[in-house]
Amino acid sequence: MQTYKWDTVAVEHLTDSIRRRMIVGIKEMLVRWEFNKGAVAARHSHPHEQIVVMVEGKLRLRVGDAETIMGRDDIVVIPPNTPHEAEALEDTVVIDIFSPPREDFLTGNLPTYLQ
């Protein structure tokens, strides 16, 4: 068994306004995002199922042609290969669950859609 506390998981400073912490299992990946107000994840898609869980703040999320403003405790499921984008309307903390784990995140490269 592995146990974690977010404040002990290494933080990656991806941009001036986006930070990421990751916990990786065999079949899932948990990512904690910290977005400053105005941070953007531009429209993109990937073959991974994604579950978005809002912890705090407000996030404008567009999935396909639908749009929602997410607040604390809101949850959205994004199917694989579905275009989506997000903008932090306030300083925001979001937990994403990916299945399978995002191989591109494990390389340490900055996703090109983050601003």
C-alpha positions as CSV (number, residue, x, y, z in Angstrom):
1,M,0.0,0.0,0.0
2,Q,1.2,3.5,-0.8
3,T,-0.2,6.5,1.0
4,Y,0.1,10.1,0.0
5,K,-0.6,13.7,1.1
6,W,-0.8,16.3,-1.6
7,D,1.7,18.6,0.2
8,T,4.4,15.8,-0.1
9,V,3.8,15.1,-3.8
10,A,6.3,16.9,-6.0
11,V,4.9,19.9,-7.7
12,E,5.7,20.8,-11.4
13,H,5.5,24.4,-12.3
14,L,4.4,24.1,-15.9
15,T,3.8,27.8,-16.6
16,D,3.6,30.9,-14.4
17,S,-0.1,30.2,-13.8
18,I,-0.3,26.3,-13.8
19,R,1.1,23.8,-11.4
20,R,0.6,20.0,-11.4
21,R,1.1,17.1,-9.0
22,M,0.6,13.5,-10.1
23,I,0.0,10.1,-8.4
24,V,0.2,7.2,-10.9
25,G,-1.2,3.7,-10.5
26,I,-1.3,0.9,-12.9
27,K,-4.6,1.7,-14.6
28,E,-5.3,5.2,-13.4
29,M,-3.6,8.5,-12.9
30,L,-4.6,11.2,-10.4
31,V,-3.5,14.8,-11.3
32,R,-4.0,17.8,-9.0
33,W,-4.0,21.0,-11.0
34,E,-3.6,24.5,-9.5
35,F,-4.6,27.2,-11.9
36,N,-4.2,30.9,-11.3
37,K,-7.2,33.0,-12.6
38,G,-7.0,33.3,-16.4
39,A,-5.0,30.0,-16.9
40,V,-6.2,28.2,-20.0
41,A,-6.1,24.6,-21.2
42,A,-6.8,25.1,-24.9
43,R,-9.0,22.8,-26.9
44,H,-7.5,19.3,-27.1
45,S,-8.4,15.6,-27.0
46,H,-6.7,12.4,-26.0
47,P,-7.6,8.7,-25.9
48,H,-7.9,8.7,-22.1
49,E,-11.2,8.8,-20.2
50,Q,-11.0,11.8,-17.9
51,I,-13.0,12.6,-14.7
52,V,-12.8,16.3,-13.6
53,V,-13.5,17.0,-9.9
54,M,-13.6,20.6,-8.7
55,V,-12.0,21.2,-5.3
56,E,-12.1,25.0,-5.2
57,G,-12.5,28.0,-7.5
58,K,-14.5,28.3,-10.7
59,L,-13.7,26.8,-14.1
60,R,-15.3,27.3,-17.5
61,L,-15.3,23.8,-19.1
62,R,-16.3,23.1,-22.7
63,V,-16.7,19.5,-23.7
64,G,-17.7,19.0,-27.3
65,D,-20.3,21.6,-27.9
66,A,-21.5,21.8,-24.3
67,E,-20.3,24.4,-21.7
68,T,-20.6,24.5,-18.0
69,I,-19.2,26.7,-15.1
70,M,-17.8,24.3,-12.5
71,G,-17.6,25.1,-8.8
72,R,-16.7,23.3,-5.7
73,D,-17.6,19.6,-5.7
74,D,-18.9,19.6,-9.3
75,I,-17.8,16.5,-11.4
76,V,-17.7,16.0,-15.2
77,V,-16.9,12.8,-17.1
78,I,-15.1,13.4,-20.4
79,P,-15.2,10.4,-22.7
80,P,-12.0,9.4,-24.7
81,N,-11.2,11.4,-27.8
82,T,-13.7,14.2,-27.0
83,P,-12.4,17.7,-27.6
84,H,-12.5,19.9,-24.5
85,E,-11.0,23.1,-23.1
86,A,-10.9,24.9,-19.8
87,E,-10.4,28.4,-18.4
88,A,-9.9,29.3,-14.7
89,L,-12.3,32.1,-13.8
90,E,-10.8,32.3,-10.3
91,D,-7.7,30.7,-8.7
92,T,-8.8,27.1,-9.0
93,V,-7.8,23.6,-7.7
94,V,-9.0,20.6,-9.9
95,I,-8.4,16.9,-9.5
96,D,-8.4,14.9,-12.8
97,I,-8.6,11.2,-13.0
98,F,-7.3,9.6,-16.2
99,S,-7.6,6.1,-17.4
100,P,-5.3,4.8,-18.6
101,P,-2.5,7.0,-17.2
102,R,-1.3,9.8,-19.5
103,E,1.9,8.6,-21.0
104,D,2.7,12.2,-22.3
105,F,2.5,13.5,-18.7
106,L,5.0,10.9,-17.5
107,T,7.7,12.2,-19.9
108,G,7.7,15.6,-18.0
109,N,7.1,17.5,-21.3
110,L,4.8,20.5,-21.1
111,P,1.5,19.9,-22.9
112,T,1.3,22.4,-25.8
113,Y,-2.3,23.3,-25.0
114,L,-1.5,24.8,-21.6
115,Q,-1.3,28.6,-21.4
